[in-house]
Amino acid sequence: MAADFLPQETIRTKRDGGILADAEIEAFVAGVTDGSVTEGQVAAFAMAVLLKGMALEERVALTRAMTRSGTVLDWSTKGLDGPVLDKHSTGGVGDKVSLILGPAIAACGGYVPMISGRGLGHSGGTLDKFDAIPGYVSQPDLQTFERVVREAGCAISGATPDIAPADRRMYAIRDTTGTVESRDLICASILSKKLAAGLEGLVLDVKFGSGAFAATYEAAEDLARTLVEVANGAGLPTAALLTDMNQVLGRSAGNALEVAEAAAFLAGDRPDPRLREVTVALSAELLVLGGLAGDAEEGRARVDRVLDDGSAAERFDRMVAALGGPTDFVGTWKTHLPHAPVQREVMAREAGVISAIDTRAVGLAVIGLGGGRRAPDDSIDPSVGFAEVGGIGERVGPGGRHLAIVHARTEDAAERAAECLRAAVTLSDSAPGPRSAVAARVDAGSAAGRS
């Protein structure tokens, strides 16, 4: 760090709406990393950014500085014969796409070093899902992580302490100071970890709706354009899809239940159409970004093929075994995943067609069952949640299907969750019109020119 660097001056400049030079941002991030910038100064900086915003060049500089605050993986010396690609989701309920996409891309010739996170708020976390698999090491050391990527084509794990450490400290402070919502800091947080993974292409799943952090389509579109603009500005080819999170993605919400659904999907057991639509669309975008498909149509055909012929399932099994889990997991998951002692149908009290779902409330009901965290250090019961969740347009209640099957630790917990689910569902006399799960695409060209 420069000897004459004063973090309070950087904070003052941004507080007053000024533009920070690259060198100022780099010095501030270096101070965040080594601890010479205090917690109060980080909080003040984050609040100034939240209130005043950043220009594109500042966002790019912040993202690059946070990327370089720790180890940046270099795959060029690892002997890979395909592009290094990844996907990031802004979070939702029942989102198990990563479990399917990673091995599908590997089966198509790509390599996926996916650094994932744990549940945040009502949104489930990919790492929490993998922790439901006995023996699976969800946070291996870097050497193991790199070896599994080479051998299986994909590895899904948490960030090690030397990946973007500035983000780890800054995020912890933002989480307690009311600055999590800053679009600029969200971009730097997400993209610094992806850039540190040494990627050659990234696809973003930016969700909108009642179960997303961006409740409106407009907010999600704005975030998607910002992310794509900053990522491409930092040298990472990136595109985004806007996807609907107004209902659970797939038919399950809860860690072991979502792993089971993903394994059944890979085994070819009639996957939920919306889950398949989102997974195939995101995978196809990645294949195009990585030069493994000429266009999205060709990409979708390649992904469909590896999902249907078992190639993606074989890659998933290889990854799980290499990270300490059971062999042949896709074919034997029923014998390995934990099961809740109480499992019973949740019926609507009257007949009707599901016309709307408060999906966030469904996610919170899973937390209430013990399937998520109220505090960062809480333990999780991987067995609990909802299976066979009804979707918009389906007839439920007397004469129809159940709303879901609740998996719980006790009868009392099951009844509380059932009441939460009933309250989250709106019934009407007729079904709403069909709605695609993928609403729009944002690429570097459509994001250009915005700040």
N, C-alpha and C positions, 0 to 999 in steps of 0.2 A: 504494500500500500504506500502511496506517496506520502512523504513526511509532512507535507503541508495540507493534507486532506483533513477537512473538518466536516464531519457528518451533519452537524447542525446547519451548515451553510447549504448543503445539498437539500436538506429538508425545507429550509427557508425558500430556496429557489422554487421548489415544486409547490410549496404552500401558496406562493404568490402567482402561480400559473406559468412559471418559466419553463423553458426547454432545457433539459439536462444534457450535457455533453457525454459522449461515450465514456470518456475517462472518469467522469464523476460517478457514473453508474457502476463502472467496473470497480472503482475504489470502494463504493458503498457496499457492493456485494461481497468484496473481499473482506470487509469488516464484519459483515453478517456471518461469514464463514468462520473467521478466526476468533470471533467474540469481542473484537475491539469496538464494534458498534453495539451499544447497549440495547437491551430489550425495549426500553422506552423510546429510543431513537428509531428502532425498526417499526414500532407501533405508530409513531408520528409520521414516518415516511409512508407507511401503508395508508394511513388516513389521508394524507395529502394527495396521494395518487388516486385514492377512491374519489375524493372531492373534485380534484382538478383534471384528472385524466392524463393520458400520455399520447404523444404523437407516435406515428408509426415507427420512426427511427428510434425513439426511446424504447418502445416495446421490443423491437428487435435487439437493441443493445442489452436490455435487461435479460431477455431470454438467453442470449449468448453468454452473458456473464454468469448467469446461474448455471448454465450447462457446464461451463469451464470451472465451476467451483469445486468439482471433484473429478473422478475418473470418467473419461469418455472412451467408450469401447471402440476398438478399431478392428473390423472384421476382414480388412484387406489382406491380412497376413495369416488368416485362419484356413485358407484353402477351400472356401465355399464356392460352389459352382452355380449359385443363383443369387438373386437380389435379396437384401435384408429389408423386411417389411413389417409393419405393425399397424394396429388399430387401437383407437381410444374411444371410449364411450363417456358421455357426460353423466351417465348414471340413470338408473330407473328401477323398476320393480319387476323381478322375474327375468332380468337381462342376463342370459347365459350364452350370448353370442360368442364371446371370446373362447369358450370351451370347444366350440365347433369350428370357428373360423381359423384359429391357429393351426390345428392339424390339417385342415382343408388346404390352406395356403402351402404348407409343407409338402403335401401330396402333389401339389401342382408345380413344385420346383423352387418355391421360395423358402426363406429362412425367417423365423419369427421369434426374436428375443423380446417377449412381451413382459414388460415390467408393470405390474398391476398393483392395485391398492385394496384396502379393506373397506367395509361398509361405512358410508358417511350419511348421517341422518337417516331418512327413511329408505335410502337406496342401498341395495345389497352390494357386497364387494366380491370381486373375483377370487381374491386370496382366501376369503372365508369359505367360499365354495370348495376350493381345493383342500382346505384343511379338513373337510369332511371325509376325505379319502384316507384310509389308514396308511400310515407310513410316508405319505407324500411330504417331501420337504419343500415348503412353500417359500422359504428364504435361504437358498443355498449360497455358498460362497461364489465369487465371480468365476473361479476356475471350473467349478461344477456346472454353473450356468452356461458358460461358453461350450463346454464339452457336450452338454445335452442338446444345445442348439445345433452343433455340428452333426451329432449322431442321429437325433430324432427329427431335425428340421424345425423344431419349435420347443421353447421352454417358457412356461408361464410362472412367474415368481414375483416376489416383492423386491423393492429396491434395497440394495445393500447400503450401508452407511456412507460409502464413498461415491454413490451416485447422487449428483446434485444436492450436496449437503446444505447449501444455502437455502434451497427450497424447503427442506425439512424444518429448519429453524424459523424461517419466515412464515411458513404456513401455520406452525404451532402458535405463533404470536397473533397472526391474523384471526385464527379461530377463536381467540379470547378477546378480541378488540373490535368486533363488528365490522371487519374489513374483508371478509371472505368474498363478498359479492363484487369486488372490483374486477371489471372485465379485463383490464390490463394485467393485473396480478394473476388472475385465473389463467390467462394465456401463457404467461411466463412459467407458472407452476406446472401446467400440463406439458408444455413443449420442451422445457429444459430437460425433463426426464427422458422424453422421447429422443431428443437430439443426443443426449448422453448415451443412449443405447446404440448409437452408430447406424441409424436407419438410412435407407435409400428411398423410402416411400412410406407415407402415413395416410390412413383414411380415418376420418373422424365421424363418429356416430353422435350427432347433436340432437338430443331428444327434446320434444315439447309436449305439453299437456299436463294433465292432473297428477301424473306420477313423475314428472321431470322437475329439475331445478329451474328450468326456463318454462314457466307455466304457459306462456303464449307463443304462438308461432313466430311472431315478430321478434321477440326477445331471443329465441333460439336462432333465428336467421342472422340477427346481428352478431351473436356470439360466434356462429359458424364462419361468417365472413371475416371477423377479426382473427380468429384462429388460423384460418387458411392464409390470410394476408401475412400474418407474422411468421408462420412456419415457412412459407415460401420465401419471405424476405430473409430468413435465417439460413436459407439454403437447403431446406427439406421439402421435396415435392410432396404436396398435400392436397387432398380433396375432402369434401365433407358431404354427408347425406343427412338431411333432416328427417327424423323418424318419429312416428306417433307413439306417445306414451300415455294415452288416455285409457289404457287398460293394461293388464299384466301381459308381458311379452312371453308367449308360450302359455303353458297350462299350470305352471308351478311358481311358488314364491317361498323361498326357504332353502338353506344351503344344500343339504343332502338331497332334497327333492329336486332341486335344479340340476345337480350333477346327474341324478338318475334320468331326468328328462333329456339332458344333453347326450348321455350314453345311449339311451333308447333311440334318439335322433340318429346318431352315428351308426347304430345297428340297423337302421332302416325301418323302425317301427312307427309308421304313420306320423311324421312330425307335424306339429301345428303349422298351418299355412303361413301365418304372420311371422312366426319365428324363422321359418325357412326363407321367406321373402327378404327379410332384413339381413339375414346371414349371407345369403347368396349375393345380394346387391352390394354389400360392403366388401365381400371377398372379390367380386368381379372388379370393383374399383381398384383394389390393391394389385390385382394381376395386371391391369392396364398400367398403373403407375410403375410397376416393376418390369415392364416390357415382356411379361409372360403371356399377354393377350393383346391382340391388336385393337380391340374395342370392348365395350361392356357386354355386348351380346356374346362374343367369343368367350369372354371371361366367365359369364354365367354358365355357358355350356360346359366349360372345363370344371367349374366347381360342382355343377350337378353330377358330372361323371364321377368325380372322386368321392362324393357323398354316397352315390348309389352303388359303386363297385367295391366299397369297403376300404379303399386306400386311405381315406381320412381317418377312419376308425383305427387302422393299423398304426398310423402316426400318433394318435392319441394314446394308444396302449404303450407304444414305445417310450413316449415322454413320461407317462405315469410311472412305468417301471424304472426308468433311468433316474427318476427323482425319488425313489424309495417306496413307491406304491406297489400294489399287486400287479402281477402279470396278467395279461388277457382281461383287463378290467372291463372293457366294453361288453364282453360276453358273460361276465360273472359279477357285475356290480351289485346285484341283489343280495349276494352273500357277504359283501364287504361294507356297504353303507349302513350307518346307524338308523334304527327305526324307533319312532316315538311310541310309547306304550298306549296312548289313547289316539284312536283314529276313527272319526265318524263323520257322516254327511252333515253338511250345513244346508238346510232347505230354506227357501224363501217362505215367508208366512202366507203369501198369497201368490196366485199365478200372474205371470206377466212376462214381458220381453225386456231384457236388459237394454236400456237406452243410454245409460251413462254410468261411469264408475269413478269414484274418488280413489284413484290408484295410490295416491300418497297415503291415504288412510289404510289401505291394504298393507302397504309396507310397514306402517307403524304398528299394525296388528301383529305382524310377524315379529317385530321387536318386542311387543308385549308378551308374546309366547316364549321369549328368550332367544330368538333367532337373530338378534342384532344387539347393538350396544347403546345404552343410555349414556355411558361414560367411556372414555378411551380405554380404560383398563378392565372393562367388563368382560367376562367370559361368555362364550356363545354356545348354545345347545344346537348342534348342527342338524338334529333330527326333526325339528319342529317347523311348521309353516302350513301352507295350503297346497294341495294337489288337485288336479282336475278342475281348475278354476274356470268358471263360466265367462264367456266373452260377450261383447256388445252384439246385439241382434239375436241372442239365443233365448229360447223360452224356458223359464224356470218356474219352480213352485209346483203345486199340485197339478199333475198332468204333464209336467215337464221335468227337466233335469235338476240336479242339485246345484247350488251356487259354487260349492267346492267340497273337498274333504279336508277337514282340519286335522293336523297332526300335532299333538300336544303332550306335555308331561303329565298333566292332571286333568280331571274332568272339569274342574272349575276354570282352569286356564282355557280349555277348549270352548267352554260356553262363553267366556268373555270375548274370545277371538271371533266366535260365530256371530255374536251381537255386533261387533265392530264391522264384520264383513257385510252383514245385512244392512247396516246403516250406510255403508259406502256405496251401495248399489241402488240405482234408480230404475224403477220398472215402469213400463208404459204398455199400451194396448198393441202397438205395432213396432216393427223393427225399423231402425234408421237405415238410410241408404248405405251401400257398401263403401268402405274407405280404405285406400291403400295404406299400408304401414310405412311406406317410403314416400315422403311428400315432395322432396326437392333435392337438388344437387348444387353444391357450391364448389367451384374450382378457382384456380389462380386468376383466370381471366375475369370471372364474374365478381371476384372480391377486390379487384384492382381499383384504385382511385378512392378508396374509403380510408378514413382515419378515425 
